[in-house]
Amino acid sequence: MKKCKDHKGNEFASVAAMCDYWHISPFAYYKRINKLKWSIEKTLTTPQNEQPNRSNNVTELLQRHGIIRRVSTFRKLLKDGYTIEQAIAEIKQQIAEEIKERAKMI
């Protein structure tokens, strides 16, 4: 593998390692550099959109928001036309309401 450096001069063993450090996918890196002709700094520091298109990406997204046990609900909300942000907010609201209901039972 070929070593590479980011815009700050940090050296990495590979592009994949650098992308992992900057939290972008290698696919996004190459698209931004080769197709969009972005600078390395813009490429690495512009966040990727949260677009769950694979099962493991959905799991990672929901883990980051603390709602991992709601994958089926999340997918249904997206299918019903919710945006990712709206679906996450809706699930968090549902969880909050469930917690309030449980607290009333105690």
N, C-alpha and C positions, 0 to 999 in steps of 0.2 A: 504494500500500500504506500501511496505517496503522502509524505507529510505536507501539511498546509498551515497557514497562519490566518488569523482573523484580522480585522481592521485595527485591533489594539496591540497586535504583535504577539498574541498568545499562540504558541505552536501546538498543533494537534497531530496525532498519528495518522489521521485520515479525515476526509471530508465528513464522513458519517459521525466520527467522534466530535468534530466541531459543531455539526448540526445538532447533535444530542445536547451538547453544552448550551447552545443558544435556543433550544426548544423549538426547532423547526425540522421538518422532514428533509431528507436528502433530495427528494423529488421537488419540493418547493425551492430548495437552494438552487438546483440546476435550472429549473424553470425561470427563476428570477434572474440568475446570472446570464444564461444563454439566450433565452427567448425575450425576456423583458429588458435585458441589458442594465439591470440595477447595479449599483455599487455594492461592494462586499458589506459595507456598513449598513446600508439600507436593507440588503438581503437578510442579514443576520438579526437586525434589531426590530424589523417590522413583524409583529406577531402574526401567526397563522390564524385564519378563521377557524373556529371550532365547527368542523363539518364531519359528523360521525357518518362514515359511509361503509364501515366494516364493523363487525360485531365487537372486536377488541377495542376499537376506537370509542364506541358507545360506552363500553364498560369503563374505559379510562376517563372519559368525560364525566360520567356519573360518579365515579370515585372521587374526582376532584371536587365535586359539589356535595359529597356526602350523601348521595341518594342512590347508592349502588343497587339496592334491592328493588328498584322501581323501573327496570329496563322495559318490561312490557307496557307499563303505563306511559313511559317516555315515548316509545315507538308509536303507541296509539295516538297520543297527542300530536305528534308530528304528522301522522297520517290524516288527522282531523284538521290540519292546517295551521297548527301552532308553529311559531318559530322556535328555534332551539332555546333561546332565552325565555320565551313565554312558557315553554314546556317545563323547564327547570324551575321557574318561579311558581308555576301551578303545583308541581309536585311538592315543593317546599311548603307551600300553603296547606296542602292536604296533610302533610306530616305534622305541621303545627296544630291543625285542627284535631287530628287524632290524638296528639299529646294532651291537648286541653280536655278532650272527652275522657281519656284515661284518668286524668287528674281528678275529674269530677267523681269517678267511681271509687276513689280511695277514701 
